[in-house]
Amino acid sequence: MISQKLDAAIREVPNFPKAGISFKDITPLLLDANLSAEIIDVFIEKLSATKIDAIVGVESRGFLFGFLLANKMGIPFVP
């Protein structure tokens, strides 16, 4: 299941950038082309019944995955 793959791949950095915060490093996802493609496929599957005109990336992670999603769906990406 995709959630288990994500849990295994995302690296947690405790107390970063300050005490009490756990930073979720998604770099390992970006290094795995197959997992990245699977993530996009799951998004597309979950959105299959929704009419989407464009994908808007509102922050850095949205830029990374939003562009891939929009590209595969054949719709515009707005950074």
Residue pairs with C-beta under 8 A, 6 or more apart in sequence:
2 38
2 39
2 42
5 35
5 38
6 29
6 39
9 28
9 29
9 32
9 35
10 24
10 25
10 26
10 28
10 29
11 24
11 25
11 27
11 28
12 22
12 23
12 24
12 25
13 22
13 23
13 24
13 25
14 22
15 21
15 22
16 22
16 23
17 23
26 61
26 64
29 35
29 36
29 39
30 36
30 64
36 68
39 65
40 65
40 68
40 69
40 72
43 65
43 69
44 69
44 72
44 73
52 73
52 75
53 75
53 76
54 70
54 75
54 76
54 77
54 78
55 66
55 67
55 69
55 70
55 73
55 75
55 76
55 77
55 78
56 62
56 66
56 77
56 78
57 63
57 64
57 65
57 66
57 67
57 77
57 78
57 79
63 79
66 77
67 77
67 79
70 76
70 77
71 77
